[in-house]
Amino acid sequence: MYYKKEISPFMEAKEKYNALREFERKKIINFLIGKGLKVPQTGGMGYCCYTNGGTLERSYDLTNWKWITVKKEEVEYLISLQAFDQDKSSKNFHVLMDRIGICCYPKEEKKPDYFNLMKVTSLELPLDEKDLEELYKLLQ
């Protein structure tokens, strides 16, 4: 006999939140492509079964971790849908969910130090047309 596993309200909320973040990511991509920027369509979200090289006993779903890569002449940008931040007083590290962070680095850079390159913007999901224009200006 087949029993359908009931999804908890918490898990439903997580799935909806992830879907809304993905909608915002695609909205940004389409906007930037419309402005003539080169935006690769690969990647853009974390791996569903992250185990930190097998050190996590139970895998972790990182698909809510989202970003966009933009390629220009000599530079690339990483637009993160969750900005990295370090508190100047306490030195504590934070992830500012739904706040846009931007990293700019030379195209030939193999492993950019995203944490130290991250510029935290005032833009926060969801983005409206004015926010999208501001994001585009930040990439100039």
MDAnalysis code that builds the backbone (N, CA, C; Angstrom):
import MDAnalysis as mda
import numpy as np

u = mda.Universe.empty(420, n_residues=140, atom_resindex=np.repeat(np.arange(140), 3), trajectory=True)
u.add_TopologyAttr("name", ["N", "CA", "C"] * 140)
u.add_TopologyAttr("resid", np.arange(1, 141))
u.add_TopologyAttr("resname", ["MET", "TYR", "TYR", "LYS", "LYS", "GLU", "ILE", "SER", "PRO", "PHE", "MET", "GLU", "ALA", "LYS", "GLU", "LYS", "TYR", "ASN", "ALA", "LEU", "ARG", "GLU", "PHE", "GLU", "ARG", "LYS", "LYS", "ILE", "ILE", "ASN", "PHE", "LEU", "ILE", "GLY", "LYS", "GLY", "LEU", "LYS", "VAL", "PRO", "GLN", "THR", "GLY", "GLY", "MET", "GLY", "TYR", "CYS", "CYS", "TYR", "THR", "ASN", "GLY", "GLY", "THR", "LEU", "GLU", "ARG", "SER", "TYR", "ASP", "LEU", "THR", "ASN", "TRP", "LYS", "TRP", "ILE", "THR", "VAL", "LYS", "LYS", "GLU", "GLU", "VAL", "GLU", "TYR", "LEU", "ILE", "SER", "LEU", "GLN", "ALA", "PHE", "ASP", "GLN", "ASP", "LYS", "SER", "SER", "LYS", "ASN", "PHE", "HIS", "VAL", "LEU", "MET", "ASP", "ARG", "ILE", "GLY", "ILE", "CYS", "CYS", "TYR", "PRO", "LYS", "GLU", "GLU", "LYS", "LYS", "PRO", "ASP", "TYR", "PHE", "ASN", "LEU", "MET", "LYS", "VAL", "THR", "SER", "LEU", "GLU", "LEU", "PRO", "LEU", "ASP", "GLU", "LYS", "ASP", "LEU", "GLU", "GLU", "LEU", "TYR", "LYS", "LEU", "LEU", "GLN"])
u.atoms.positions = np.array([
    [0.839, -1.172, 0.000],
    [0.000, 0.000, 0.000],
    [0.892, 1.247, 0.000],
    [0.477, 2.284, -0.737],
    [1.244, 3.513, -0.880],
    [0.688, 4.570, 0.068],
    [1.582, 5.155, 0.854],
    [1.200, 6.255, 1.736],
    [1.956, 7.498, 1.306],
    [1.242, 8.571, 1.110],
    [1.868, 9.834, 0.751],
    [2.391, 10.493, 2.024],
    [3.669, 10.825, 2.011],
    [4.274, 11.481, 3.149],
    [3.745, 12.918, 3.220],
    [3.242, 13.281, 4.358],
    [2.698, 14.626, 4.541],
    [3.844, 15.617, 4.728],
    [3.744, 16.740, 4.036],
    [4.754, 17.779, 4.142],
    [4.317, 18.751, 5.228],
    [5.228, 19.047, 6.141],
    [4.916, 19.944, 7.252],
    [4.759, 21.375, 6.744],
    [4.015, 22.192, 7.473],
    [3.902, 23.612, 7.092],
    [5.269, 24.299, 7.024],
    [6.187, 23.911, 7.884],
    [7.526, 24.493, 7.863],
    [8.230, 24.171, 6.549],
    [8.172, 22.900, 6.128],
    [8.813, 22.501, 4.873],
    [8.140, 23.158, 3.673],
    [6.829, 23.311, 3.719],
    [6.113, 24.027, 2.647],
    [6.617, 25.456, 2.549],
    [6.798, 26.105, 3.711],
    [7.282, 27.489, 3.729],
    [8.699, 27.565, 3.168],
    [9.568, 26.615, 3.525],
    [10.938, 26.588, 2.999],
    [10.934, 26.440, 1.480],
    [10.104, 25.539, 0.973],
    [10.033, 25.319, -0.472],
    [9.519, 26.554, -1.197],
    [8.513, 27.201, -0.630],
    [7.958, 28.413, -1.251],
    [9.003, 29.537, -1.241],
    [9.684, 29.698, -0.117],
    [10.722, 30.723, -0.003],
    [11.819, 30.490, -1.042],
    [12.253, 29.248, -1.192],
    [13.275, 28.914, -2.181],
    [12.779, 29.240, -3.595],
    [11.536, 28.897, -3.882],
    [10.962, 29.179, -5.204],
    [10.891, 30.687, -5.460],
    [10.551, 31.459, -4.450],
    [10.481, 32.916, -4.608],
    [11.872, 33.513, -4.818],
    [12.856, 32.997, -4.119],
    [14.234, 33.464, -4.326],
    [14.714, 33.110, -5.739],
    [14.351, 31.920, -6.224],
    [14.724, 31.527, -7.582],
    [14.028, 32.418, -8.608],
    [12.777, 32.783, -8.358],
    [12.053, 33.699, -9.236],
    [12.798, 35.035, -9.306],
    [13.244, 35.543, -8.168],
    [13.986, 36.809, -8.132],
    [15.308, 36.688, -8.887],
    [16.002, 35.572, -8.724],
    [17.269, 35.346, -9.428],
    [17.054, 35.400, -10.935],
    [16.024, 34.726, -11.411],
    [15.734, 34.719, -12.851],
    [15.288, 36.091, -13.345],
    [14.556, 36.816, -12.521],
    [14.133, 38.173, -12.884],
    [15.361, 39.066, -13.085],
    [16.335, 38.953, -12.180],
    [17.567, 39.743, -12.300],
    [18.326, 39.346, -13.563],
    [18.460, 38.051, -13.804],
    [19.153, 37.562, -15.000],
    [18.502, 38.122, -16.260],
    [17.198, 37.997, -16.372],
    [16.493, 38.484, -17.567],
    [16.669, 39.986, -17.744],
    [16.637, 40.732, -16.651],
    [16.830, 42.173, -16.717],
    [18.227, 42.499, -17.242],
    [19.246, 41.841, -16.676],
    [20.628, 42.128, -17.079],
    [20.902, 41.716, -18.520],
    [20.344, 40.603, -18.953],
    [20.477, 40.191, -20.350],
    [19.817, 41.226, -21.260],
    [18.662, 41.726, -20.829],
    [17.968, 42.767, -21.581],
    [18.782, 44.046, -21.711],
    [19.693, 44.269, -20.784],
    [20.584, 45.435, -20.824],
    [21.849, 45.155, -21.640],
    [21.935, 43.931, -22.188],
    [23.066, 43.591, -23.036],
    [24.249, 42.962, -22.324],
    [24.091, 42.607, -21.060],
    [25.193, 41.986, -20.330],
    [25.225, 40.485, -20.597],
    [26.425, 39.914, -20.490],
    [26.605, 38.483, -20.687],
    [26.423, 37.787, -19.337],
    [25.371, 36.977, -19.237],
    [25.047, 36.291, -17.988],
    [24.960, 34.790, -18.265],
    [25.993, 34.030, -17.878],
    [25.938, 32.574, -18.084],
    [24.735, 31.964, -17.367],
    [24.111, 31.003, -17.985],
    [22.892, 30.396, -17.437],
    [23.177, 29.137, -16.614],
    [24.444, 28.837, -16.387],
    [24.776, 27.639, -15.619],
    [24.993, 27.998, -14.156],
    [24.827, 27.033, -13.280],
    [25.055, 27.258, -11.856],
    [24.036, 28.202, -11.267],
    [24.452, 28.930, -10.273],
    [23.585, 29.937, -9.687],
    [22.903, 29.531, -8.405],
    [23.110, 28.289, -7.972],
    [22.553, 27.881, -6.682],
    [23.404, 26.769, -6.100],
    [23.328, 26.647, -4.793],
    [24.104, 25.630, -4.101],
    [23.645, 24.215, -4.421],
    [24.481, 23.278, -4.079],
    [24.255, 21.857, -4.316],
    [23.210, 21.323, -3.328],
    [22.356, 20.458, -3.813],
    [21.254, 19.949, -2.988],
    [21.701, 18.999, -1.884],
    [22.839, 18.370, -2.060],
    [23.261, 17.309, -1.119],
    [24.655, 17.586, -0.575],
    [24.874, 18.762, -0.039],
    [26.177, 19.177, 0.466],
    [26.557, 18.370, 1.705],
    [27.795, 17.844, 1.690],
    [28.276, 17.069, 2.845],
    [29.639, 17.533, 3.347],
    [30.159, 18.631, 2.786],
    [31.482, 19.128, 3.154],
    [32.524, 18.011, 3.028],
    [32.521, 17.396, 1.861],
    [33.489, 16.333, 1.592],
    [33.278, 15.095, 2.443],
    [32.043, 14.857, 2.834],
    [31.723, 13.679, 3.633],
    [31.829, 13.892, 5.131],
    [32.156, 15.105, 5.554],
    [32.291, 15.348, 6.996],
    [30.954, 15.577, 7.690],
    [29.918, 15.910, 6.930],
    [28.586, 16.037, 7.527],
    [27.904, 14.672, 7.484],
    [27.452, 14.223, 8.599],
    [26.800, 12.916, 8.669],
    [25.531, 12.891, 7.825],
    [24.805, 13.970, 7.849],
    [23.575, 14.095, 7.067],
    [23.765, 15.256, 6.095],
    [23.459, 15.033, 4.822],
    [23.662, 16.086, 3.824],
    [22.764, 17.285, 4.105],
    [23.178, 18.424, 3.558],
    [22.458, 19.679, 3.752],
    [22.069, 20.229, 2.386],
    [20.840, 20.722, 2.260],
    [20.342, 21.284, 1.002],
    [20.751, 22.756, 0.902],
    [21.664, 23.058, -0.007],
    [22.149, 24.427, -0.208],
    [21.467, 25.145, -1.373],
    [20.378, 24.603, -1.908],
    [19.768, 25.207, -3.096],
    [19.183, 26.590, -2.827],
    [19.009, 26.972, -1.578],
    [18.527, 28.306, -1.258],
    [19.640, 29.353, -1.380],
    [20.892, 28.903, -1.483],
    [22.046, 29.775, -1.657],
    [22.119, 30.123, -3.135],
    [21.921, 31.395, -3.499],
    [21.776, 31.768, -4.906],
    [22.687, 32.925, -5.291],
    [23.128, 32.889, -6.548],
    [23.992, 33.928, -7.079],
    [23.835, 34.017, -8.589],
    [24.417, 35.073, -9.146],
    [24.430, 35.307, -10.591],
    [25.837, 35.762, -10.949],
    [26.372, 35.244, -12.045],
    [27.672, 35.678, -12.543],
    [27.441, 36.526, -13.791],
    [28.119, 37.657, -13.846],
    [28.037, 38.549, -15.001],
    [29.450, 38.731, -15.549],
    [29.590, 38.533, -16.853],
    [30.906, 38.674, -17.489],
    [30.926, 39.958, -18.316],
    [31.977, 40.758, -18.080],
    [32.200, 41.960, -18.879],
    [33.588, 41.848, -19.500],
    [34.086, 42.929, -20.071],
    [35.357, 42.894, -20.794],
    [36.460, 42.172, -20.002],
    [37.047, 42.832, -19.031],
    [38.159, 42.257, -18.270],
    [37.754, 41.792, -16.878],
    [36.498, 41.994, -16.507],
    [36.072, 41.660, -15.146],
    [34.847, 40.754, -15.139],
    [34.671, 40.121, -14.005],
    [33.451, 39.366, -13.747],
    [32.862, 39.887, -12.451],
    [31.553, 39.747, -12.349],
    [30.845, 40.112, -11.136],
    [30.131, 38.879, -10.614],
    [30.127, 38.747, -9.315],
    [29.278, 37.776, -8.660],
    [28.232, 38.593, -7.909],
    [26.981, 38.408, -8.287],
    [25.875, 39.053, -7.583],
    [25.293, 37.991, -6.662],
    [25.432, 38.211, -5.381],
    [24.977, 37.242, -4.392],
    [23.629, 37.683, -3.837],
    [22.694, 36.750, -3.761],
    [21.374, 37.055, -3.200],
    [21.362, 36.923, -1.684],
    [22.551, 36.792, -1.121],
    [22.754, 36.812, 0.321],
    [24.164, 37.373, 0.540],
    [24.220, 38.569, 1.100],
    [25.507, 39.253, 1.243],
    [26.257, 38.739, 2.466],
    [27.583, 38.684, 2.347],
    [28.443, 38.315, 3.470],
    [28.849, 39.597, 4.190],
    [28.919, 39.524, 5.496],
    [29.240, 40.716, 6.269],
    [30.022, 40.320, 7.511],
    [30.924, 41.205, 7.938],
    [31.606, 41.018, 9.210],
    [31.392, 42.274, 10.033],
    [30.853, 42.109, 11.216],
    [30.584, 43.222, 12.123],
    [31.907, 43.883, 12.509],
    [31.994, 45.193, 12.316],
    [33.235, 45.921, 12.585],
    [33.601, 45.911, 14.069],
    [32.608, 45.878, 14.944],
    [32.887, 45.896, 16.384],
    [33.205, 44.514, 16.934],
    [32.283, 43.585, 16.751],
    [32.434, 42.250, 17.352],
    [33.285, 41.305, 16.516],
    [33.462, 41.629, 15.245],
    [34.159, 40.767, 14.275],
    [33.372, 39.497, 13.948],
    [32.114, 39.416, 14.389],
    [31.259, 38.275, 14.058],
    [30.935, 38.296, 12.567],
    [30.835, 37.096, 11.986],
    [30.476, 36.956, 10.582],
    [28.971, 36.753, 10.468],
    [28.393, 37.326, 9.401],
    [26.956, 37.223, 9.165],
    [26.687, 36.956, 7.691],
    [25.564, 36.338, 7.429],
    [25.026, 36.240, 6.082],
    [23.719, 37.020, 6.116],
    [23.632, 38.050, 5.289],
    [22.442, 38.901, 5.241],
    [21.530, 38.356, 4.142],
    [20.641, 37.461, 4.543],
    [19.751, 36.817, 3.576],
    [18.903, 37.859, 2.865],
    [18.794, 37.719, 1.568],
    [17.975, 38.561, 0.692],
    [18.549, 39.958, 0.472],
    [19.703, 40.266, 1.060],
    [20.398, 41.514, 0.762],
    [21.376, 41.213, -0.360],
    [21.442, 42.080, -1.358],
    [22.309, 41.870, -2.506],
    [23.740, 42.285, -2.165],
    [24.674, 41.395, -2.478],
    [26.095, 41.681, -2.353],
    [26.737, 41.517, -3.723],
    [27.755, 42.322, -3.998],
    [28.418, 42.268, -5.295],
    [29.924, 42.131, -5.102],
    [30.512, 41.179, -5.833],
    [31.960, 41.012, -5.883],
    [32.409, 41.305, -7.307],
    [33.465, 42.073, -7.447],
    [34.056, 42.360, -8.755],
    [35.500, 41.875, -8.712],
    [35.904, 41.133, -9.750],
    [37.251, 40.575, -9.779],
    [37.686, 40.393, -11.224],
    [39.013, 40.336, -11.455],
    [39.518, 40.139, -12.814],
    [39.065, 38.789, -13.368],
    [38.774, 38.768, -14.664],
    [38.287, 37.545, -15.319],
    [39.212, 36.350, -15.106],
    [40.517, 36.596, -15.094],
    [41.467, 35.482, -14.996],
    [41.618, 34.947, -13.574],
    [41.012, 35.603, -12.600],
    [41.089, 35.150, -11.204],
    [40.470, 33.764, -11.076],
    [41.260, 32.797, -10.608],
    [40.784, 31.406, -10.517],
    [39.898, 31.163, -9.297],
    [40.285, 31.690, -8.152],
    [39.519, 31.482, -6.915],
    [39.395, 32.816, -6.182],
    [38.461, 33.653, -6.601],
    [38.310, 34.949, -5.927],
    [37.943, 34.767, -4.453],
    [38.413, 35.677, -3.631],
    [38.084, 35.681, -2.206],
    [36.771, 36.456, -2.032],
    [35.674, 35.777, -2.312],
    [34.361, 36.430, -2.320],
    [34.056, 37.142, -1.004],
    [34.430, 36.537, 0.105],
    [34.082, 37.153, 1.383],
    [34.707, 38.533, 1.517],
    [35.979, 38.651, 1.167],
    [36.648, 39.948, 1.306],
    [36.361, 40.899, 0.153],
    [35.907, 40.375, -0.976],
    [35.558, 41.227, -2.114],
    [34.131, 41.777, -2.029],
    [33.302, 41.144, -1.218],
    [31.861, 41.457, -1.182],
    [31.598, 42.900, -0.747],
    [30.849, 43.589, -1.590],
    [30.337, 44.924, -1.255],
    [28.847, 44.748, -0.978],
    [28.434, 45.062, 0.230],
    [27.029, 44.938, 0.612],
    [26.287, 46.155, 0.086],
    [25.214, 45.915, -0.655],
    [24.416, 47.010, -1.198],
    [23.224, 47.283, -0.276],
    [22.448, 48.278, -0.604],
    [21.211, 48.551, 0.131],
    [20.027, 47.844, -0.515],
    [20.278, 47.098, -1.591],
    [19.212, 46.407, -2.320],
    [18.817, 45.125, -1.602],
    [17.521, 44.911, -1.488],
    [17.016, 43.737, -0.787],
    [15.844, 43.134, -1.552],
    [15.826, 41.802, -1.625],
    [14.739, 41.101, -2.316],
    [13.411, 41.350, -1.623],
    [12.345, 41.455, -2.399],
    [12.253, 41.416, -3.855],
    [12.674, 42.758, -4.465],
    [13.213, 42.693, -5.680],
    [13.651, 43.901, -6.369],
    [12.565, 44.400, -7.308],
    [12.326, 45.707, -7.281],
    [11.394, 46.297, -8.240],
    [12.209, 46.898, -9.389],
    [11.561, 47.537, -10.323],
    [12.234, 48.082, -11.510],
    [13.317, 49.101, -11.123],
    [13.025, 49.948, -10.152],
    [13.996, 50.945, -9.695],
    [15.227, 50.254, -9.100],
    [15.004, 49.206, -8.303],
    [16.110, 48.448, -7.712],
    [16.957, 47.779, -8.794],
    [16.309, 47.214, -9.809],
    [17.033, 46.572, -10.908],
    [17.914, 47.575, -11.642],
    [17.383, 48.771, -11.867],
    [18.194, 49.829, -12.508],
    [19.378, 50.197, -11.629],
    [19.174, 50.275, -10.321],
    [20.270, 50.599, -9.393],
    [21.328, 49.496, -9.428],
    [20.893, 48.258, -9.446],
    [21.830, 47.139, -9.537],
    [22.661, 47.239, -10.820],
    [22.010, 47.525, -11.916],
    [22.713, 47.674, -13.201],
    [23.767, 48.774, -13.104],
    [23.427, 49.905, -12.484],
    [24.388, 51.010, -12.324],
    [25.599, 50.578, -11.511],
    [25.372, 49.720, -10.514],
    [26.472, 49.254, -9.673],
    [27.453, 48.372, -10.439],
    [27.047, 47.862, -11.587],
    [27.898, 47.005, -12.399],
    [28.663, 47.789, -13.463],
    [28.536, 49.094, -13.465],
    [29.191, 49.923, -14.477],
    [30.568, 50.351, -14.032],
])
